[in-house]
Amino acid sequence: MNVVSLVQHRVTKWIVLAMFGVSIAIGVNQFILAMSIVNGTSMQPTLHDGDRLLVNKFSFLFHTPQRGDVVTFQDPSDANRYLVKRVIGVPADRIEIKDGKLLRNGQVVTEPYIDTRIEDGDYGPIVVQKGTIFVMGDNRHRFASRDSRYDTVGQVSVKLIEGKVEWILWRPSLSAHL
């Protein structure tokens, strides 16, 4: 084998290997894991503006979202935007907000992840429809979260769900204080 054909062979191997690696990375990003960045304060105190999240896209292939899961989903009013919220209700749940408290199926829900009563007033009751979930942001201050209580989001179709938030990979606000 001469030098030129040896170089061509090695370059070809590297190109094939690089293409394989890129294909695997794209496949993982599309179907298994993805990164997402929080834009806004609707999930405070749990998530903060700028947090980098690892989203498990594979999780909901085998089961449906559960109460308490933090999920990302396509914004029903803007197909180019994704929202991150907490699952509050699943199909057949009766959701109501009364006197600053969340009630699910007539029982007050204990929410250790929030830092205030719900300030947006009373809501419902409504029953979560089949094939949908009811979501809310953890920031329960007045007008802090655009979620299932508002017509622009409403009950979210499970078909719009991208995945379950598994980890905060990086929180820029903590880095700034180091």
N, C-alpha and C positions, 0 to 999 in steps of 0.2 A: 504494500500500500504506500503510495507516495504521500508527501507532506500535505498537499492540497486536499486530497480526498480524506485524509485523517482529520484535518481541520473542519472540513465540511461535515463529516460524520459527527464530530463532537458538537459543533454548532447546532446541527439538527437535533441531537439528543437534548441539548439545553433548551432549545425552543419547544420541543415536545413536552419536556418536564415543566417548563414555565406555563405552558398552556394548560397542562393537567392541573397544576397548582391553582391557577386562576379559576379554572372550572370548579374545582372543589370549593374554593373560597366563595364563589358566587352561589353555589348550591347550598352551602351551609348558611349563608346570609339570607337566602330566599326561603328556605324550608326548615331550618333548625334553630339558629341563633342570630340575633341582630342587635346592633347597638342603636340606642335612641337617646336623644337629648331632651331634657325637660325644658319647656319654654313657658314660663309663667309661674304663678304662685298658687294655683288652685289645689295643689296637693300638699301644701305646707300644713303641718310641720314634718310630715313624712318625707316628702321630696322637695327639693329646692330648685329654683331657676338655675339652669346650667348643669344640673346633675347628669352624668353619663350613666345610662342604664343598660343592663344586659337583658334582652327580651327573649324568652323561650317560646319560639313559634311552634315547636313540636308538641308542647304540652297539651294543647286543645285538639289534637288530632284524635286522641283516644278518650277524652272526657270533656265535659262542659265546664265552664267557669263556675267556681264555687263562691259563696258569700265570703267576703274578706279578701279575695284575690285582687291584686292591683294589675290592671290590664291596659294594654295600648290598643286603640281601635281607630279605624278610619272615621274622621269627622263626617257625620251624615249630611252636613250642609256644605262640605268642601272636600271633595275627593282627594285633593292634594295635601291635606293636613291630617295629622294624627293627634289624638288626645290620649292622656293617661288619667285613669280614674280608678276608684275602688268599687268592686261589685258589692252592692247593697242588697239587691234582690234578684232571685232567680224565678223561672216560671212558676206561677201560682202563688207567689208571695204577695201578701197585701202590705203595701208600703204607705206610711202616713207620717207626717211631721206635725207634732202638736206641742205647743208651749216650749219650743226649742229642743225637743227630744225626738229622736227617730224611733218609730215603732214599726216592727215587722211582725205581721200576723198577730197584732194586738199586744205584743210584748215590747217593752223598752229595750233597745239594743245597747249593750255596753260597748263603747267605742274608745278604747284606751289610746288610740292614735290621733285623736282630735284634742284641741286645746281650748275650745269654747263651745258653748251651746250653739245650736243652729239659729242664726240671726235673721234668716230670710223670711220668717213667718211660717204660718201653718201651710200644709200641703196635703192633698189627697183626701181620702184614701184612694189608691189605685191598685189594681191587680196586675202583676207582671205577666205579660202574654207569652205564650209558647214561642220558642225560637228567639227570645230576646232576654236581655238582662237590664236591670236598673242600676245605674252607676251614679256616684257622687264623688266630688273632690273632698279631700280631708280638710281643706280650709273651709270652715263653716261660718266665717265672718260674712257679713252682708255683701251680696253680689260678688263674692270671691271666686265662685266656680260656675262655669257653664256646664251643666250636667243634665241628667235625665229629668230634672224638674222643669226644664225649659223646652219649648217646642223645637228649637233648633237642634237639639240632641235627642230628646225623648228616650223611649226605651230603645236600647241599642240591639240591633240584629246580631246574632252570633256570627253571621257571615262577614260582618265588618271587623271582627276582632283579629288583631295581628298576633298577639301573644300575651304571655304572662310575664310581668316584671319579676325577675329573679334576684338581681343584685344591683346595688349602686356601685358602679366600677370606680367612679371618681366624682368627688364633690368639690368643685372649684372654690366654693365659699370657705371651705376648711383650709385649702391650700393658701389662700390669701392671708390667713391669720398665723401661718407658721413662721 
